[in-house]
Amino acid sequence: MSERLQPGDTAPAFTLPDADGKDVSLADHKGRKVIVYFYPKALTPGCTKQACDFTDNLDLLTGAGYDVIGVSPDKPELLAKFRDQENLKITLVGDPSKEVLAAYGAYGEKQNYGKTVTGTIRSTFVVDEQGLIEHAFYNVRATGHVAKIIKDLKI
């Protein structure tokens, strides 16, 4: 498993395709705070709930100076279907190679229904305007996590 990031670490740079196949880079958001969250699979119940929670709170988050980027190992075609089917307003990018997931410590061994499996570790990172990790949350729950972030960030 990759090493976990800590507050103060430099956020690993990335450029990944969004739901329309257009490249999105973390560097595109320099000067703004960014919530980068990693989820296992588009169009699954927990991931849908989490993405909808971020979409429902997007105005609040952007008003407080935060952009939101969701990262999964999915291909752009599935991300587009996910976005359109669920009417998502957040930016979704795909990392089929799992290199970015690994760089953030969001891919590796985890417990799933009592078994140890290898996969995406549901994680969220708050990156500050200079590209440093402000908060690193690992093994988060899909339900209620966005409300916890809003509370922790005092928004």
C-alpha positions as CSV (number, residue, x, y, z in Angstrom):
1,M,0.0,0.0,0.0
2,S,1.1,3.5,-0.7
3,E,2.2,5.8,2.1
4,R,-0.6,8.0,3.5
5,L,-0.4,11.7,3.0
6,Q,-0.3,14.0,6.0
7,P,-1.3,17.7,6.5
8,G,1.6,19.8,5.2
9,D,2.6,17.4,2.5
10,T,2.6,18.6,-1.1
11,A,-0.4,17.2,-2.9
12,P,0.7,14.9,-5.8
13,A,0.2,16.7,-9.1
14,F,-2.1,15.0,-11.6
15,T,-3.7,15.5,-15.0
16,L,-6.6,13.1,-15.7
17,P,-9.4,12.9,-18.2
18,D,-12.8,14.2,-17.1
19,A,-16.2,12.7,-18.1
20,D,-15.9,14.4,-21.5
21,G,-12.3,13.2,-22.1
22,K,-10.9,16.7,-21.4
23,D,-7.7,16.9,-19.2
24,V,-8.2,18.3,-15.7
25,S,-5.1,19.1,-13.7
26,L,-4.7,19.9,-10.0
27,A,-2.5,22.8,-11.2
28,D,-5.6,24.3,-13.0
29,H,-6.9,25.1,-9.5
30,K,-3.8,26.8,-8.1
31,G,-4.9,29.8,-6.0
32,R,-8.1,28.0,-4.9
33,K,-8.7,25.4,-2.3
34,V,-9.7,22.0,-3.7
35,I,-11.5,19.0,-2.2
36,V,-10.1,15.9,-4.0
37,Y,-12.0,12.8,-3.1
38,F,-11.4,9.2,-4.2
39,Y,-14.2,6.7,-4.6
40,P,-14.3,3.1,-5.9
41,K,-16.8,3.0,-8.7
42,A,-19.3,5.2,-10.5
43,L,-23.0,4.2,-10.5
44,T,-22.8,2.2,-7.3
45,P,-25.0,3.0,-4.3
46,G,-22.4,4.5,-1.9
47,C,-20.5,6.3,-4.6
48,T,-23.7,7.8,-6.0
49,K,-24.8,9.0,-2.5
50,Q,-21.4,10.6,-1.9
51,A,-21.3,12.3,-5.4
52,C,-24.9,13.6,-4.9
53,D,-24.0,14.9,-1.5
54,F,-21.1,16.9,-3.0
55,T,-23.4,18.1,-5.8
56,D,-26.1,19.2,-3.3
57,N,-23.5,21.2,-1.3
58,L,-21.5,22.5,-4.3
59,D,-22.8,26.1,-4.1
60,L,-21.9,26.2,-0.4
61,L,-18.5,24.8,-1.0
62,T,-17.6,26.9,-4.0
63,G,-19.0,30.0,-2.2
64,A,-16.5,29.2,0.6
65,G,-13.6,29.0,-2.0
66,Y,-13.5,25.3,-2.6
67,D,-13.5,23.4,-5.9
68,V,-14.5,19.7,-5.9
69,I,-12.9,16.9,-7.9
70,G,-14.0,13.3,-7.7
71,V,-11.5,10.7,-8.8
72,S,-12.2,7.0,-9.5
73,P,-10.5,4.3,-11.6
74,D,-13.4,4.6,-14.1
75,K,-13.0,5.5,-17.8
76,P,-14.5,8.8,-19.1
77,E,-17.4,7.0,-20.8
78,L,-18.7,5.6,-17.5
79,L,-18.1,9.0,-15.7
80,A,-20.2,10.7,-18.4
81,K,-23.0,8.2,-17.9
82,F,-22.7,8.7,-14.1
83,R,-22.8,12.5,-14.4
84,D,-25.7,12.5,-16.7
85,Q,-27.8,9.9,-15.0
86,E,-27.4,11.5,-11.5
87,N,-27.3,15.1,-12.7
88,L,-23.9,15.7,-11.0
89,K,-22.4,19.1,-11.1
90,I,-19.0,18.2,-9.7
91,T,-15.9,17.5,-11.8
92,L,-15.3,13.8,-12.2
93,V,-12.0,12.4,-13.5
94,G,-10.8,8.9,-14.2
95,D,-7.6,7.2,-13.2
96,P,-7.8,3.7,-14.8
97,S,-4.0,3.2,-14.3
98,K,-4.6,3.9,-10.5
99,E,-1.3,5.8,-10.4
100,V,-2.9,8.9,-8.9
101,L,-4.9,6.9,-6.4
102,A,-1.7,5.2,-5.3
103,A,0.2,8.6,-5.1
104,Y,-2.5,9.7,-2.6
105,G,-2.5,6.5,-0.6
106,A,-6.0,5.9,-1.8
107,Y,-5.4,2.4,-3.4
108,G,-4.3,-0.7,-1.6
109,E,-5.4,-3.3,0.9
110,K,-8.7,-2.6,2.7
111,Q,-11.4,-4.5,4.6
112,N,-14.5,-5.2,2.6
113,Y,-17.3,-7.3,4.4
114,G,-14.6,-8.8,6.7
115,K,-12.3,-9.8,3.9
116,T,-9.0,-8.1,3.0
117,V,-9.1,-7.0,-0.6
118,T,-7.1,-4.6,-2.8
119,G,-8.9,-1.6,-4.2
120,T,-9.8,2.0,-3.9
121,I,-9.8,3.3,-0.4
122,R,-12.5,5.9,0.0
123,S,-10.5,9.0,0.9
124,T,-10.8,12.8,0.8
125,F,-8.1,15.5,0.7
126,V,-8.4,19.2,1.2
127,V,-5.7,21.0,-0.8
128,D,-4.9,24.6,0.0
129,E,-4.2,27.4,-2.5
130,Q,-0.4,26.6,-2.5
131,G,-1.0,22.9,-3.3
132,L,-0.4,21.6,0.2
133,I,-2.5,19.0,2.0
134,E,-4.6,20.8,4.6
135,H,-6.7,17.7,5.6
136,A,-6.3,14.0,4.8
137,F,-9.3,11.7,5.5
138,Y,-8.9,7.9,4.9
139,N,-11.5,5.1,5.0
140,V,-14.4,7.6,5.1
141,R,-18.0,6.6,4.9
142,A,-20.0,7.5,1.8
143,T,-23.0,8.7,3.8
144,G,-22.5,11.8,6.0
145,H,-19.0,12.5,4.9
146,V,-19.7,15.7,3.1
147,A,-21.6,17.1,6.1
148,K,-18.5,16.2,8.3
149,I,-16.2,18.0,5.8
150,I,-18.4,21.1,6.0
151,K,-18.4,21.0,9.8
152,D,-14.6,20.3,10.0
153,L,-13.9,23.2,7.6
154,K,-16.3,25.5,9.5
155,I,-18.3,26.4,6.4
